[in-house]
Amino acid sequence: MKRLLIILAAAVMAVGAMAQVVESAPRLVCIGNTYYYGKNAMSQRQMLDWYAQQNCQAAYDQFAKGRKMAIAGWSCLGVGVAMDLTAGACYLAAVGMSSSRSNKAPAKVISYSSNEPVLFTLLAMGATAFEIASIPLLVIGYKRMHTSADVYNVACTTAQTQPYWTIQASEQGIGLALNF
């Protein structure tokens, strides 16, 4: 009986030693704004199509939401800069008009409207609001896009299991089982 147990233990250890090393699938990695799957580099535009082809809905949704937020952030920044430029132009026009009025003959009474400074002040405040709003949109949007690679690596690659052999003991003895 002891001999049988020793032979069985040696056989179990030999089976483990003869196991093949299974190469894992390449990982999706994000470096900067470029995504790498193995040796293939992909841009942000290619990533949506790639996630759709891989049928990974969780990563697709996260990447799409992040991309929309990043686009909204860049749009807010663009609107803010345009409003800043408009406010600057209004300010320069108001300063230019007031200096040209003061150089003319004092015989005419010139009325300076007090509403002109309000216009470029409101534009500058609106521009600041858009620029401040763009910061969290850009940060959160890019963070979501970059973490979608981790979502893919965890949720979508581990879902595809490989069949494997194990040794099982039951009431009727020891047997070999294929798990899939």
N, CA and C atoms as an extended XYZ file, in Angstrom:
540
Properties=species:S:1:pos:R:3:atomname:S:1:resname:S:1:resid:I:1 pbc="F F F"
N         0.800       -1.179        0.000 N   MET     1
C         0.000        0.000        0.000 CA  MET     1
C         0.861        1.268        0.000 C   MET     1
N         1.954        1.230        0.801 N   LYS     2
C         2.841        2.389        0.841 CA  LYS     2
C         3.485        2.616       -0.518 C   LYS     2
N         3.823        1.523       -1.190 N   ARG     3
C         4.441        1.648       -2.508 CA  ARG     3
C         3.485        2.310       -3.498 C   ARG     3
N         2.231        1.921       -3.430 N   LEU     4
C         1.226        2.505       -4.315 CA  LEU     4
C         1.055        4.003       -4.045 C   LEU     4
N         1.055        4.385       -2.781 N   LEU     5
C         0.936        5.793       -2.424 CA  LEU     5
C         2.155        6.584       -2.887 C   LEU     5
N         3.352        6.020       -2.759 N   ILE     6
C         4.568        6.697       -3.210 CA  ILE     6
C         4.571        6.828       -4.729 C   ILE     6
N         4.146        5.808       -5.441 N   ILE     7
C         4.086        5.866       -6.902 CA  ILE     7
C         3.049        6.894       -7.343 C   ILE     7
N         1.914        6.923       -6.667 N   LEU     8
C         0.884        7.893       -6.993 CA  LEU     8
C         1.373        9.323       -6.734 C   LEU     8
N         2.059        9.555       -5.625 N   ALA     9
C         2.590       10.888       -5.324 CA  ALA     9
C         3.637       11.288       -6.353 C   ALA     9
N         4.488       10.351       -6.762 N   ALA    10
C         5.498       10.646       -7.784 CA  ALA    10
C         4.822       10.963       -9.120 C   ALA    10
N         3.745       10.262       -9.447 N   ALA    11
C         3.034       10.519      -10.694 CA  ALA    11
C         2.390       11.905      -10.679 C   ALA    11
N         1.807       12.304       -9.542 N   VAL    12
C         1.196       13.629       -9.442 CA  VAL    12
C         2.262       14.707       -9.601 C   VAL    12
N         3.427       14.529       -8.989 N   MET    13
C         4.502       15.513       -9.133 CA  MET    13
C         5.039       15.529      -10.559 C   MET    13
N         5.086       14.395      -11.211 N   ALA    14
C         5.574       14.336      -12.584 CA  ALA    14
C         4.599       15.025      -13.536 C   ALA    14
N         3.304       14.880      -13.291 N   VAL    15
C         2.309       15.544      -14.132 CA  VAL    15
C         2.472       17.062      -14.021 C   VAL    15
N         2.699       17.554      -12.818 N   GLY    16
C         2.915       18.985      -12.622 CA  GLY    16
C         4.189       19.458      -13.296 C   GLY    16
N         5.218       18.627      -13.300 N   ALA    17
C         6.483       19.014      -13.927 CA  ALA    17
C         6.371       19.017      -15.448 C   ALA    17
N         5.480       18.212      -16.000 N   MET    18
C         5.325       18.136      -17.441 CA  MET    18
C         4.329       19.162      -17.983 C   MET    18
N         3.780       19.976      -17.123 N   ALA    19
C         2.774       20.949      -17.568 CA  ALA    19
C         3.392       21.948      -18.532 C   ALA    19
N         2.611       22.330      -19.505 N   GLN    20
C         3.077       23.295      -20.488 CA  GLN    20
C         2.868       24.703      -19.951 C   GLN    20
N         3.764       25.570      -20.317 N   VAL    21
C         3.619       26.966      -19.960 CA  VAL    21
C         2.729       27.615      -21.016 C   VAL    21
N         1.614       28.156      -20.577 N   VAL    22
C         0.676       28.786      -21.486 CA  VAL    22
C         0.990       30.273      -21.514 C   VAL    22
N         1.230       30.785      -22.719 N   GLU    23
C         1.494       32.208      -22.846 CA  GLU    23
C         0.187       32.962      -22.677 C   GLU    23
N         0.246       34.008      -21.881 N   SER    24
C        -0.958       34.804      -21.685 CA  SER    24
C        -1.137       35.751      -22.869 C   SER    24
N        -2.343       36.190      -23.029 N   ALA    25
C        -2.641       37.125      -24.113 CA  ALA    25
C        -1.927       38.442      -23.837 C   ALA    25
N        -1.569       39.172      -24.875 N   PRO    26
C        -0.917       40.457      -24.634 CA  PRO    26
C        -1.846       41.405      -23.882 C   PRO    26
N        -1.250       42.283      -23.101 N   ARG    27
C        -2.016       43.238      -22.308 CA  ARG    27
C        -2.186       44.541      -23.081 C   ARG    27
N        -3.281       45.206      -22.804 N   LEU    28
C        -3.532       46.528      -23.355 CA  LEU    28
C        -2.901       47.541      -22.408 C   LEU    28
N        -2.025       48.376      -22.949 N   VAL    29
C        -1.290       49.348      -22.142 CA  VAL    29
C        -1.483       50.724      -22.740 C   VAL    29
N        -1.641       51.723      -21.873 N   CYS    30
C        -1.771       53.107      -22.309 CA  CYS    30
C        -0.521       53.863      -21.881 C   CYS    30
N         0.204       54.399      -22.853 N   ILE    31
C         1.379       55.222      -22.589 CA  ILE    31
C         1.123       56.563      -23.252 C   ILE    31
N         0.963       57.593      -22.428 N   GLY    32
C         0.582       58.899      -22.961 CA  GLY    32
C        -0.842       58.816      -23.480 C   GLY    32
N        -1.042       59.172      -24.717 N   ASN    33
C        -2.355       59.041      -25.350 CA  ASN    33
C        -2.346       57.981      -26.436 C   ASN    33
N        -1.352       57.111      -26.413 N   THR    34
C        -1.253       56.020      -27.369 CA  THR    34
C        -1.496       54.711      -26.633 C   THR    34
N        -2.284       53.851      -27.234 N   TYR    35
C        -2.633       52.571      -26.632 CA  TYR    35
C        -1.909       51.469      -27.390 C   TYR    35
N        -1.340       50.524      -26.646 N   TYR    36
C        -0.583       49.430      -27.237 CA  TYR    36
C        -1.214       48.111      -26.827 C   TYR    36
N        -1.494       47.281      -27.812 N   TYR    37
C        -1.936       45.917      -27.560 CA  TYR    37
C        -0.882       45.021      -28.200 C   TYR    37
N        -0.042       44.457      -27.371 N   GLY    38
C         1.124       43.740      -27.888 CA  GLY    38
C         2.068       44.759      -28.495 C   GLY    38
N         2.324       44.647      -29.781 N   LYS    39
C         3.187       45.599      -30.473 CA  LYS    39
C         2.403       46.566      -31.345 C   LYS    39
N         1.094       46.432      -31.367 N   ASN    40
C         0.251       47.307      -32.190 CA  ASN    40
C        -0.074       48.591      -31.437 C   ASN    40
N         0.228       49.725      -32.036 N   ALA    41
C        -0.092       51.029      -31.463 CA  ALA    41
C        -1.404       51.522      -32.058 C   ALA    41
N        -2.257       52.099      -31.194 N   MET    42
C        -3.550       52.592      -31.642 CA  MET    42
C        -3.791       53.987      -31.079 C   MET    42
N        -4.455       54.807      -31.870 N   SER    43
C        -4.820       56.149      -31.423 CA  SER    43
C        -6.174       56.076      -30.716 C   SER    43
N        -6.625       57.227      -30.219 N   GLN    44
C        -7.907       57.258      -29.528 CA  GLN    44
C        -9.065       56.923      -30.459 C   GLN    44
N        -8.981       57.367      -31.685 N   ARG    45
C       -10.060       57.070      -32.633 CA  ARG    45
C       -10.147       55.580      -32.932 C   ARG    45
N        -9.005       54.922      -33.007 N   GLN    46
C        -8.985       53.488      -33.303 CA  GLN    46
C        -9.447       52.659      -32.110 C   GLN    46
N        -9.321       53.221      -30.893 N   MET    47
C        -9.663       52.456      -29.699 CA  MET    47
C       -11.150       52.128      -29.624 C   MET    47
N       -12.017       53.041      -29.990 N   LEU    48
C       -13.450       52.750      -29.935 CA  LEU    48
C       -13.803       51.579      -30.845 C   LEU    48
N       -13.262       51.578      -32.054 N   ASP    49
C       -13.513       50.471      -32.976 CA  ASP    49
C       -12.931       49.173      -32.430 C   ASP    49
N       -11.757       49.267      -31.822 N   TRP    50
C       -11.094       48.069      -31.308 CA  TRP    50
C       -11.883       47.473      -30.148 C   TRP    50
N       -12.365       48.335      -29.226 N   TYR    51
C       -13.184       47.831      -28.116 CA  TYR    51
C       -14.465       47.196      -28.640 C   TYR    51
N       -15.052       47.768      -29.680 N   ALA    52
C       -16.266       47.192      -30.259 CA  ALA    52
C       -15.972       45.823      -30.877 C   ALA    52
N       -14.824       45.687      -31.535 N   GLN    53
C       -14.451       44.404      -32.134 CA  GLN    53
C       -14.175       43.351      -31.067 C   GLN    53
N       -13.607       43.787      -29.936 N   GLN    54
C       -13.287       42.845      -28.857 CA  GLN    54
C       -14.517       42.483      -28.032 C   GLN    54
N       -15.640       43.170      -28.283 N   ASN    55
C       -16.903       42.923      -27.594 CA  ASN    55
C       -16.755       43.088      -26.081 C   ASN    55
N       -16.069       44.142      -25.675 N   CYS    56
C       -15.893       44.450      -24.263 CA  CYS    56
C       -16.694       45.710      -23.961 C   CYS    56
N       -17.940       45.525      -23.559 N   GLN    57
C       -18.859       46.650      -23.386 CA  GLN    57
C       -18.437       47.573      -22.253 C   GLN    57
N       -17.921       47.031      -21.155 N   ALA    58
C       -17.537       47.870      -20.013 CA  ALA    58
C       -16.409       48.826      -20.395 C   ALA    58
N       -15.385       48.326      -21.064 N   ALA    59
C       -14.269       49.180      -21.479 CA  ALA    59
C       -14.710       50.159      -22.561 C   ALA    59
N       -15.566       49.719      -23.461 N   TYR    60
C       -16.070       50.600      -24.518 CA  TYR    60
C       -16.838       51.775      -23.924 C   TYR    60
N       -17.742       51.485      -22.981 N   ASP    61
C       -18.542       52.544      -22.371 CA  ASP    61
C       -17.664       53.539      -21.624 C   ASP    61
N       -16.710       53.036      -20.855 N   GLN    62
C       -15.847       53.930      -20.093 CA  GLN    62
C       -14.998       54.801      -21.018 C   GLN    62
N       -14.470       54.206      -22.073 N   PHE    63
C       -13.646       54.981      -23.009 CA  PHE    63
C       -14.494       56.020      -23.737 C   PHE    63
N       -15.699       55.637      -24.152 N   ALA    64
C       -16.566       56.572      -24.885 CA  ALA    64
C       -16.980       57.745      -23.999 C   ALA    64
N       -17.333       57.477      -22.747 N   LYS    65
C       -17.703       58.564      -21.833 CA  LYS    65
C       -16.513       59.477      -21.567 C   LYS    65
N       -15.343       58.891      -21.371 N   GLY    66
C       -14.148       59.701      -21.144 CA  GLY    66
C       -13.806       60.549      -22.348 C   GLY    66
N       -13.965       59.999      -23.526 N   ARG    67
C       -13.656       60.756      -24.751 CA  ARG    67
C       -14.624       61.917      -24.922 C   ARG    67
N       -15.897       61.687      -24.623 N   LYS    68
C       -16.879       62.774      -24.710 CA  LYS    68
C       -16.548       63.877      -23.714 C   LYS    68
N       -16.142       63.500      -22.504 N   MET    69
C       -15.783       64.506      -21.509 CA  MET    69
C       -14.551       65.295      -21.945 C   MET    69
N       -13.568       64.618      -22.513 N   ALA    70
C       -12.356       65.308      -22.967 CA  ALA    70
C       -12.683       66.267      -24.117 C   ALA    70
N       -13.557       65.850      -25.025 N   ILE    71
C       -13.956       66.734      -26.129 CA  ILE    71
C       -14.699       67.952      -25.573 C   ILE    71
N       -15.564       67.733      -24.584 N   ALA    72
C       -16.274       68.859      -23.959 CA  ALA    72
C       -15.285       69.787      -23.253 C   ALA    72
N       -14.261       69.216      -22.618 N   GLY    73
C       -13.254       70.032      -21.951 CA  GLY    73
C       -12.470       70.894      -22.926 C   GLY    73
N       -12.062       70.302      -24.049 N   TRP    74
C       -11.344       71.090      -25.049 CA  TRP    74
C       -12.244       72.161      -25.657 C   TRP    74
N       -13.530       71.848      -25.819 N   SER    75
C       -14.472       72.843      -26.346 CA  SER    75
C       -14.632       74.009      -25.372 C   SER    75
N       -14.779       73.696      -24.086 N   CYS    76
C       -14.891       74.763      -23.079 CA  CYS    76
C       -13.636       75.623      -23.054 C   CYS    76
N       -12.489       75.002      -23.167 N   LEU    77
C       -11.248       75.777      -23.181 CA  LEU    77
C       -11.193       76.679      -24.407 C   LEU    77
N       -11.598       76.189      -25.555 N   GLY    78
C       -11.612       76.993      -26.774 CA  GLY    78
C       -12.578       78.171      -26.675 C   GLY    78
N       -13.770       77.916      -26.122 N   VAL    79
C       -14.741       79.000      -25.950 CA  VAL    79
C       -14.193       80.033      -24.971 C   VAL    79
N       -13.562       79.577      -23.893 N   GLY    80
C       -12.995       80.501      -22.916 CA  GLY    80
C       -11.905       81.369      -23.505 C   GLY    80
N       -11.025       80.780      -24.297 N   VAL    81
C        -9.958       81.560      -24.934 CA  VAL    81
C       -10.545       82.555      -25.938 C   VAL    81
N       -11.552       82.137      -26.689 N   ALA    82
C       -12.198       83.059      -27.642 CA  ALA    82
C       -12.858       84.224      -26.916 C   ALA    82
N       -13.489       83.931      -25.789 N   MET    83
C       -14.103       85.013      -25.012 CA  MET    83
C       -13.040       85.933      -24.412 C   MET    83
N       -11.899       85.372      -23.997 N   ASP    84
C       -10.790       86.204      -23.512 CA  ASP    84
C       -10.297       87.146      -24.597 C   ASP    84
N       -10.133       86.624      -25.796 N   LEU    85
C        -9.670       87.466      -26.903 CA  LEU    85
C       -10.694       88.550      -27.237 C   LEU    85
N       -11.981       88.192      -27.192 N   THR    86
C       -13.027       89.170      -27.456 CA  THR    86
C       -13.045       90.245      -26.371 C   THR    86
N       -12.883       89.834      -25.115 N   ALA    87
C       -12.843       90.807      -24.020 CA  ALA    87
C       -11.643       91.730      -24.169 C   ALA    87
N       -10.512       91.177      -24.561 N   GLY    88
C        -9.332       92.007      -24.785 CA  GLY    88
C        -9.544       92.988      -25.921 C   GLY    88
N       -10.171       92.538      -26.991 N   ALA    89
C       -10.449       93.428      -28.119 CA  ALA    89
C       -11.418       94.525      -27.706 C   ALA    89
N       -12.433       94.181      -26.918 N   CYS    90
C       -13.376       95.194      -26.433 CA  CYS    90
C       -12.664       96.208      -25.543 C   CYS    90
N       -11.789       95.722      -24.701 N   TYR    91
C       -11.055       96.625      -23.816 CA  TYR    91
C       -10.167       97.569      -24.624 C   TYR    91
N        -9.437       97.015      -25.592 N   LEU    92
C        -8.564       97.864      -26.419 CA  LEU    92
C        -9.377       98.860      -27.236 C   LEU    92
N       -10.531       98.446      -27.715 N   ALA    93
C       -11.381       99.362      -28.469 CA  ALA    93
C       -11.892      100.476      -27.571 C   ALA    93
N       -12.282      100.138      -26.345 N   ALA    94
C       -12.780      101.152      -25.416 CA  ALA    94
C       -11.677      102.126      -25.033 C   ALA    94
N       -10.468      101.607      -24.799 N   VAL    95
C        -9.339      102.474      -24.453 CA  VAL    95
C        -8.968      103.338      -25.650 C   VAL    95
N        -8.989      102.772      -26.828 N   GLY    96
C        -8.665      103.517      -28.033 CA  GLY    96
C        -9.675      104.608      -28.311 C   GLY    96
N       -10.944      104.293      -28.116 N   MET    97
C       -11.989      105.288      -28.348 CA  MET    97
C       -11.909      106.418      -27.330 C   MET    97
N       -11.626      106.089      -26.078 N   SER    98
C       -11.570      107.141      -25.059 CA  SER    98
C       -10.345      108.022      -25.247 C   SER    98
N        -9.231      107.437      -25.709 N   SER    99
C        -8.042      108.261      -25.931 CA  SER    99
C        -8.202      109.131      -27.168 C   SER    99
N        -8.899      108.631      -28.186 N   SER   100
C        -9.114      109.447      -29.381 CA  SER   100
C       -10.109      110.567      -29.094 C   SER   100
N       -11.048      110.324      -28.210 N   ARG   101
C       -12.012      111.355      -27.838 CA  ARG   101
C       -11.349      112.460      -27.013 C   ARG   101
N       -10.418      112.085      -26.173 N   SER   102
C        -9.779      113.082      -25.315 CA  SER   102
C        -8.798      113.952      -26.089 C   SER   102
N        -8.307      113.500      -27.235 N   ASN   103
C        -7.371      114.282      -28.040 CA  ASN   103
C        -8.069      115.328      -28.892 C   ASN   103
N        -9.364      115.206      -29.066 N   LYS   104
C       -10.105      116.160      -29.893 CA  LYS   104
C       -10.345      117.454      -29.119 C   LYS   104
N       -10.873      118.391      -29.809 N   ALA   105
C       -11.123      119.716      -29.214 CA  ALA   105
C       -12.118      119.601      -28.070 C   ALA   105
N       -11.874      120.308      -26.997 N   PRO   106
C       -12.759      120.219      -25.838 CA  PRO   106
C       -14.079      120.954      -26.020 C   PRO   106
N       -14.293      121.552      -27.187 N   ALA   107
C       -15.528      122.314      -27.397 CA  ALA   107
C       -16.742      121.410      -27.367 C   ALA   107
N       -16.590      120.186      -27.867 N   LYS   108
C       -17.711      119.254      -27.872 CA  LYS   108
C       -17.759      118.533      -26.532 C   LYS   108
N       -18.932      118.316      -26.100 N   VAL   109
C       -19.104      117.552      -24.869 CA  VAL   109
C       -19.233      116.076      -25.270 C   VAL   109
N       -18.340      115.272      -24.750 N   ILE   110
C       -18.333      113.853      -25.106 CA  ILE   110
C       -18.877      113.074      -23.920 C   ILE   110
N       -19.858      112.271      -24.195 N   SER   111
C       -20.397      111.447      -23.113 CA  SER   111
C       -19.790      110.050      -23.222 C   SER   111
N       -19.146      109.638      -22.167 N   TYR   112
C       -18.528      108.318      -22.130 CA  TYR   112
C       -19.503      107.372      -21.466 C   TYR   112
N       -19.877      106.342      -22.179 N   SER   113
C       -20.842      105.388      -21.643 CA  SER   113
C       -20.178      104.518      -20.586 C   SER   113
N       -20.824      104.386      -19.467 N   SER   114
C       -20.258      103.555      -18.395 CA  SER   114
C       -20.541      102.083      -18.621 C   SER   114
N       -21.255      101.744      -19.697 N   ASN   115
C       -21.553      100.344      -19.985 CA  ASN   115
C       -20.406       99.639      -20.695 C   ASN   115
N       -19.496      100.358      -21.283 N   GLU   116
C       -18.407       99.718      -22.019 CA  GLU   116
C       -17.510       98.867      -21.127 C   GLU   116
N       -17.110       99.336      -19.937 N   PRO   117
C       -16.282       98.468      -19.093 CA  PRO   117
C       -17.032       97.222      -18.626 C   PRO   117
N       -18.338       97.316      -18.525 N   VAL   118
C       -19.124       96.169      -18.075 CA  VAL   118
C       -19.058       95.053      -19.113 C   VAL   118
N       -19.058       95.388      -20.383 N   LEU   119
C       -19.038       94.385      -21.443 CA  LEU   119
C       -17.784       93.531      -21.378 C   LEU   119
N       -16.618       94.164      -21.341 N   PHE   120
C       -15.427       93.327      -21.337 CA  PHE   120
C       -15.206       92.672      -19.984 C   PHE   120
N       -15.742       93.218      -18.913 N   THR   121
C       -15.655       92.554      -17.607 CA  THR   121
C       -16.506       91.292      -17.604 C   THR   121
N       -17.720       91.381      -18.147 N   LEU   122
C       -18.582       90.199      -18.220 CA  LEU   122
C       -17.987       89.131      -19.142 C   LEU   122
N       -17.413       89.559      -20.247 N   LEU   123
C       -16.773       88.594      -21.149 CA  LEU   123
C       -15.597       87.911      -20.468 C   LEU   123
N       -14.808       88.678      -19.729 N   ALA   124
C       -13.655       88.093      -19.037 CA  ALA   124
C       -14.107       87.124      -17.943 C   ALA   124
N       -15.180       87.456      -17.236 N   MET   125
C       -15.695       86.550      -16.199 CA  MET   125
C       -16.256       85.270      -16.823 C   MET   125
N       -16.966       85.399      -17.926 N   GLY   126
C       -17.475       84.212      -18.620 CA  GLY   126
C       -16.349       83.344      -19.148 C   GLY   126
N       -15.307       83.986      -19.679 N   ALA   127
C       -14.155       83.239      -20.184 CA  ALA   127
C       -13.480       82.474      -19.060 C   ALA   127
N       -13.343       83.114      -17.909 N   THR   128
C       -12.725       82.446      -16.757 CA  THR   128
C       -13.562       81.244      -16.327 C   THR   128
N       -14.881       81.399      -16.327 N   ALA   129
C       -15.757       80.284      -15.947 CA  ALA   129
C       -15.603       79.108      -16.907 C   ALA   129
N       -15.561       79.382      -18.207 N   PHE   130
C       -15.378       78.297      -19.182 CA  PHE   130
C       -14.014       77.631      -19.021 C   PHE   130
N       -12.978       78.415      -18.794 N   GLU   131
C       -11.633       77.854      -18.653 CA  GLU   131
C       -11.509       77.022      -17.390 C   GLU   131
N       -12.136       77.463      -16.301 N   ILE   132
C       -12.098       76.682      -15.057 CA  ILE   132
C       -12.897       75.389      -15.224 C   ILE   132
N       -14.028       75.464      -15.924 N   ALA   133
C       -14.844       74.261      -16.146 CA  ALA   133
C       -14.129       73.250      -17.025 C   ALA   133
N       -13.234       73.713      -17.883 N   SER   134
C       -12.543       72.780      -18.781 CA  SER   134
C       -11.538       71.904      -18.037 C   SER   134
N       -11.010       72.381      -16.912 N   ILE   135
C        -9.973       71.624      -16.200 CA  ILE   135
C       -10.478       70.277      -15.697 C   ILE   135
N       -11.568       70.212      -14.897 N   PRO   136
C       -12.015       68.885      -14.451 CA  PRO   136
C       -12.532       68.016      -15.595 C   PRO   136
N       -13.122       68.642      -16.615 N   LEU   137
C       -13.584       67.845      -17.755 CA  LEU   137
C       -12.417       67.150      -18.441 C   LEU   137
N       -11.327       67.865      -18.642 N   LEU   138
C       -10.158       67.263      -19.290 CA  LEU   138
C        -9.511       66.204      -18.407 C   LEU   138
N        -9.338       66.509      -17.130 N   VAL   139
C        -8.669       65.569      -16.224 CA  VAL   139
C        -9.470       64.284      -16.085 C   VAL   139
N       -10.748       64.402      -15.808 N   ILE   140
C       -11.582       63.212      -15.611 CA  ILE   140
C       -11.762       62.458      -16.919 C   ILE   140
N       -11.915       63.171      -18.019 N   GLY   141
C       -12.084       62.507      -19.314 CA  GLY   141
C       -10.878       61.672      -19.698 C   GLY   141
N        -9.690       62.252      -19.588 N   TYR   142
C        -8.486       61.485      -19.930 CA  TYR   142
C        -8.241       60.356      -18.935 C   TYR   142
N        -8.562       60.563      -17.670 N   LYS   143
C        -8.393       59.502      -16.676 CA  LYS   143
C        -9.293       58.315      -17.016 C   LYS   143
N       -10.531       58.599      -17.406 N   ARG   144
C       -11.444       57.506      -17.779 CA  ARG   144
C       -10.953       56.773      -19.027 C   ARG   144
N       -10.466       57.522      -19.999 N   MET   145
C        -9.966       56.866      -21.210 CA  MET   145
C        -8.775       55.975      -20.883 C   MET   145
N        -7.866       56.451      -20.047 N   HIS   146
C        -6.670       55.673      -19.743 CA  HIS   146
C        -6.988       54.465      -18.872 C   HIS   146
N        -7.937       54.584      -17.942 N   THR   147
C        -8.280       53.432      -17.109 CA  THR   147
C        -9.149       52.417      -17.840 C   THR   147
N        -9.665       52.771      -19.000 N   SER   148
C       -10.428       51.776      -19.762 CA  SER   148
C        -9.528       50.616      -20.187 C   SER   148
N        -8.232       50.866      -20.318 N   ALA   149
C        -7.299       49.780      -20.632 CA  ALA   149
C        -7.233       48.787      -19.476 C   ALA   149
N        -7.243       49.298      -18.234 N   ASP   150
C        -7.252       48.406      -17.077 CA  ASP   150
C        -8.558       47.624      -16.994 C   ASP   150
N        -9.660       48.284      -17.317 N   VAL   151
C       -10.956       47.600      -17.313 CA  VAL   151
C       -10.934       46.458      -18.324 C   VAL   151
N       -10.368       46.703      -19.497 N   TYR   152
C       -10.276       45.647      -20.508 CA  TYR   152
C        -9.416       44.491      -20.003 C   TYR   152
N        -8.258       44.816      -19.427 N   ASN   153
C        -7.341       43.769      -18.963 CA  ASN   153
C        -7.939       42.934      -17.850 C   ASN   153
N        -8.773       43.520      -17.007 N   VAL   154
C        -9.353       42.782      -15.888 CA  VAL   154
C       -10.646       42.090      -16.289 C   VAL   154
N       -11.563       42.835      -16.889 N   ALA   155
C       -12.907       42.312      -17.127 CA  ALA   155
C       -13.015       41.450      -18.377 C   ALA   155
N       -12.284       41.785      -19.416 N   CYS   156
C       -12.516       41.116      -20.693 CA  CYS   156
C       -11.525       39.987      -20.991 C   CYS   156
N       -10.332       40.059      -20.493 N   THR   157
C        -9.377       38.990      -20.795 CA  THR   157
C        -9.501       37.835      -19.822 C   THR   157
N        -9.920       38.085      -18.577 N   THR   158
C       -10.056       36.991      -17.619 CA  THR   158
C       -11.346       36.216      -17.838 C   THR   158
N       -12.281       36.791      -18.584 N   ALA   159
C       -13.540       36.096      -18.838 CA  ALA   159
C       -13.354       34.915      -19.784 C   ALA   159
N       -12.292       34.914      -20.562 N   GLN   160
C       -12.034       33.827      -21.494 CA  GLN   160
C       -11.138       32.804      -20.808 C   GLN   160
N       -11.749       31.743      -20.257 N   THR   161
C       -10.989       30.744      -19.517 CA  THR   161
C       -10.461       29.676      -20.455 C   THR   161
N        -9.346       29.102      -20.080 N   GLN   162
C        -8.732       28.021      -20.840 CA  GLN   162
C        -9.087       26.685      -20.184 C   GLN   162
N        -9.374       25.657      -20.964 N   PRO   163
C        -9.618       24.338      -20.360 CA  PRO   163
C        -8.323       23.782      -19.761 C   PRO   163
N        -8.460       23.040      -18.653 N   TYR   164
C        -7.286       22.468      -18.000 CA  TYR   164
C        -7.655       21.142      -17.342 C   TYR   164
N        -6.641       20.328      -17.081 N   TRP   165
C        -6.791       19.011      -16.461 CA  TRP   165
C        -6.464       19.101      -14.979 C   TRP   165
N        -7.224       18.360      -14.162 N   THR   166
C        -6.926       18.237      -12.736 CA  THR   166
C        -7.138       16.794      -12.301 C   THR   166
N        -6.561       16.478      -11.166 N   ILE   167
C        -6.761       15.148      -10.578 CA  ILE   167
C        -7.756       15.303       -9.441 C   ILE   167
N        -8.792       14.437       -9.448 N   GLN   168
C        -9.828       14.520       -8.427 CA  GLN   168
C        -9.919       13.198       -7.679 C   GLN   168
N       -10.241       13.330       -6.410 N   ALA   169
C       -10.474       12.138       -5.591 CA  ALA   169
C       -11.955       12.074       -5.255 C   ALA   169
N       -12.532       10.890       -5.397 N   SER   170
C       -13.940       10.701       -5.044 CA  SER   170
C       -14.081        9.393       -4.289 C   SER   170
N       -15.309        9.001       -4.006 N   GLU   171
C       -15.550        7.749       -3.280 CA  GLU   171
C       -15.091        6.538       -4.082 C   GLU   171
N       -15.103        6.671       -5.385 N   GLN   172
C       -14.750        5.523       -6.242 CA  GLN   172
C       -13.287        5.523       -6.616 C   GLN   172
N       -12.502        6.493       -6.129 N   GLY   173
C       -11.069        6.487       -6.400 CA  GLY   173
C       -10.590        7.810       -6.945 C   GLY   173
N        -9.377        7.773       -7.503 N   ILE   174
C        -8.752        8.954       -8.044 CA  ILE   174
C        -8.975        8.966       -9.552 C   ILE   174
N        -9.282       10.182      -10.066 N   GLY   175
C        -9.553       10.270      -11.499 CA  GLY   175
C        -9.001       11.564      -12.086 C   GLY   175
N        -8.992       11.628      -13.388 N   LEU   176
C        -8.532       12.791      -14.121 CA  LEU   176
C        -9.759       13.549      -14.636 C   LEU   176
N        -9.823       14.870      -14.402 N   ALA   177
C       -10.990       15.663      -14.785 CA  ALA   177
C       -10.544       16.788      -15.727 C   ALA   177
N       -11.334       17.005      -16.763 N   LEU   178
C       -11.101       18.114      -17.673 CA  LEU   178
C       -12.056       19.238      -17.283 C   LEU   178
N       -11.491       20.383      -16.895 N   ASN   179
C       -12.293       21.543      -16.495 CA  ASN   179
C       -12.295       22.550      -17.643 C   ASN   179
N       -13.477       23.025      -17.984 N   PHE   180
C       -13.595       24.030      -19.040 CA  PHE   180
C       -14.696       24.995      -18.731 C   PHE   180
